[in-house]
Amino acid sequence: MKRTVCIALALVFTLIVAAACGPKEEGVTFSAIIEERDENSLLVLADEGSDVRRSADRFSVGLAKAKLVDEEGNGLEPGDLWCYDRVEITFDGSIAESYPAQIAATRVARLAKEQLTLERVKELAKKGDDLDWVDFYPYQGDEVGSGLMIFRYGLAEGGALWVGGTPAEKPWYIRLTKGDTTIDEPYIDIRENDVEEFWAADQVIPQELARGSSEGEVAQAGAGDYPAAIQIEGKVYLLAEEPMPAEVVEEAVIGRTTSYTDGWPRQDGETNFSRELDLPYARVEGGMAVLYEHEWYFCEAAE
């Protein structure tokens, strides 16, 4: 009897040691932001400081064999994941060294986003002109734009941060308001103004939408010390202060605005007086004309 017990205990011990020494499939886990999504894969930007950053910053993540779950562990479908969601990705450690690097996920868990706070806004403001869309991905926000991409991030203390522009460029504006319902109330751009001073002040006059111009009217001057201007066919044209008395026929339109600059326009279709894109411009007698705020403005070639 004793011999039988000893043999059984020896077998159990052997199994335990074998299991402990056998291969483990724990996988590699990292956190990331979803930048693109389709039915079978994700394009993600790995968090700074992640070990996988030694291989690449962006990864194409195959979902064919992945278990997808939400913040509480409930099952998800690929269509339930959205761009700018934060996710935790687990894979077997194998990385195809391309760019983006390629991995096959075994598990993708959607993470809860943080609520933005005033202290975090102060920290973000220190980056100044280096601020980009990715800096706001970790925070809970609502897309409220129509045409432009505009996100509203409600602050824990009240108020909101409004980030607007186009995904292909850095944000055109990053406005802090004390209320959280409208972008047009008194605000500052946190890249250029003191957040703490603004928050402590009883009343603040709204900043101009662009340096030298206000919303709803044509700038008397463009951004900074530059006059309002547009580049067309390799030449810079200056915008008149008053609208033209006559309309421009559709056949005269030769292009549309494509970008905005804070300085002197340096590429065709670029203006420094309107952040709105796709404004038509046309060839007219003596120069060019651009349609702005539903009226045509004459543009004379700069000397």
N, C-alpha and C positions, 0 to 999 in steps of 0.2 A: 504493500500500500504506500509506504513511504517512498519507495523507489518510483512508483507511478507519479506521485505528486511532484517529486524532484524533476522528473523528465518533463512534466507539463509546464512547470515553472521555467525550466530551461528553454523550452520552445517559445513561451511567451516573451522571455527576455530577448531571445534571438530575433523575434519579429519586431520588437520595439527598437532594437539597435539597427536592424535593416531599414526600418522606416525612417529613423533619424539620419541615417547615412545615405539614403536614397536621394534621387533628384527632386528638387523643389521647383514648383512652377508658380512662384509668387508674382512674377511679372514686374514691370516697371510702371510707375504711376507719376503723372505730372499734370499740372493745371494749365489751362490755356483759354484763349478767346477764339470763338468761331468767327472766321472772316468770310467764308463762303460755305454753301451747303447744297448737296444734291441728294438724290435718293440713296446712293450707295457710299458716299464719302463726305468728309468734312475737310476744309482747309482751315487750319488753326494756327494761331500765333502763341507759342509757348511763353509762359511767364518768365520774366527776367529772373535769373538765379536758379532756374530749373536745371537739373543735371543734363537733360537732353539737349540743352543749348550748346553743349560741346560738339554736337553733330550738326544742328541747324536751329534756326529760330522758328521756321515755318514747317508744318508737317501736313502731308496729305494722309488722312486717316481713313482706312477702309473699314466699313461697318458691317460687312457681310456676316461675320461671326460674333459681332459685339452684342452684349446685353446693354440696353439703354434704359436708364432710370432717371427719375426726377429727384428733387431735393429731399424727398421723403422716402425714396426707394421704390416708388411705384413705377411700373413699366411704361416706356415711351416708344413711340414710333419715330423714325428719322424726321418726319415732317413736323414733329413737336419741338425740334431744336431750331433755333433762329440765329441769324447773324448777330454777333456781339454778346451772345450768351457765354457765360463762363462755364467751363466743363472740366471735370477730372477724368483723364484718359488713362486706362490701363492696357498695356500690350506686353508681348512676350520678350521684349528687349531687342528683337531683330529690327534693324533700320536699313532700308535701301538708301544708299548714299547718293541721292539725286537732289535737285532743288525745285520745289520743296522736297524734303526727305519724306520717304514713304514708310508707313507702318500699318499693321493690321490690328485694330483694337479688339480686345476681349470684353471690355466694359467701358461705357461712357456714362458718367453721372453729371447731370446738370447741377451747377452750384448756385446757391442763393447769392444775389448781388448785394453789396453794401449800400446803405443810404449815405449820401454825401453829407458831410458836416462842414461847418464854417472853418474849423481847424484844418480840415483836409483842403478846402478851397485856398486857404492861406499858403499851405505847402505847395499846391499846384501853381499858384501865382508866382512862386519863386522861379519857375522854369521860363517865364516870360514868353518870348516869341518861339521858344522850342516846344511849347505845348502843341500836342497833336491829338487826333481823334482817339488814338489808342490809350491816352492818359485817362479817358473817361469811361472806358469799357467796363471797369470793375464796379461801376455804380449803377444803381437802379434809376432808369430814366424812361421818359415817354417820348416817342417820336411825334412831333406836332407840326412838322413842316408840310408845306404844299408847294411842290416844285423843288425848293431847296431841301436839303437834309437839315432839320433842326431838332435837337433833343432838349428836353426840359428835365433838369435834375433837381427835384425838390430837396431842400436842406432840412436836416433834423430840427434846426432852430427856427424854421420858417424861412420864407424867401426861396429863391430858386437860382440856378445857374442855367443859362441858355447858350447852347453851342450850335452855331449854324454855318453852313457853307456847302461845299460839294466834297464827296469822298476822295476825289482825285487830288485835292489840295489841302493844305492846313486850314483849320477853321477860319472863316472870315471874321467872326466875332465870338467872344466868350464873355457874355454879359451876366453880371451879378445884380439881382433885384431883391428888394426887401419883401415884395409880395411874390406870389407864385402863380398868378392867374394870367398875366399879360407881359409880353416882352417889351412893351413900349413905355412902361412906367420908368421913373428915374433909375438909372443903372450906371455901372462902370464896366469897362473891359478890364478884367483882372490882369491882363498882360501889361497894362500901361498905368494902372491906378492902384492906390493903396487900399487894400481890402479892409483892414482894420479901421482906418479913418472913415471910409465910406459907411461901414456898418454902425459906427458910433455916432455919426452925424445925424441931426434931427431932420435935415432936409438937404437934398442934393439935386442940383439942376442936371437934367439928362445930358450925357455926352452926345456928341455928334456921331451919326452912323459911320461916317468916314471922315478923316481929317479934312476939314474944309467944305464938307457938304452935309446937309441934313435930309432926313427922309421926306420925300414928297416934293422936293424942289431941286433944281439944278444947281450944282455947286458954282459959286463965283470963283472958286479956286479948287484944284484937285487935291489929292492927298499931299500932306505936308506943305511944302512951299511951291508945289508944282501947279500950273494952271490946269483946268479941266481939259483932258485930251483923250484922243483915241488914235491908235495906229491902224492905218489901212494901206495895203499894198506897199509896205515898207516905209511909209511916210507918216509922220505924226501930224494930226490935225487938232486945232484948238476949238473948243466948243463955244458957240455964241451964248450970251447971257439971256437972250430972249428967243422964244420959239419963232419959227418961220411963219410968214403970213399965208403961205400956200402949202398945199399938200404935195406929197411925192407919190408918183405913180408906182405901182408894184413892179413894173418892168424895169425900173431904175435900180432896184435893190440888187446889190452885188455880194452881200455877205451878212453875217450876224456876229455879234460879240461873243467871245469865247472865254474870256478871263478878266480878272480884276487885279490891279496892282496898287500898292500904296505910293508908288513913285511915278517915274516917267514910263509910259507904255513902250515895250520893247519887242512886241510881237503882234502880228496882224490879228485884229479882233479884240485887242486888249484895251481897256479903259481904266482911268483912275477916278472916275466920277460916279460910277454906278456898279454896285455889286450884283445887280441883276444881269443874268446871262441871256443870250439869244435875242438881243435887241437888234433889229434890222438896221443896216446902214446902206446908203445909196449914193450914186454919183449924180451930182447936180451941177448946174452952171456955176463956175467959179470955185468949186471945191466938192465937199462931201456933205451928207446930212445923216443924222442918226435919230431914230425914233425913241424918245425917252419920255416916260410918264404920259404916253398917248399923244405926244406932240413931236413934230419934227424940228430939229435944231440944226442950223447951218454950222459946218465945220470948215475952218480956213486953215490951209497948210501953214505949219509953223516955220518960221525963218531959220 
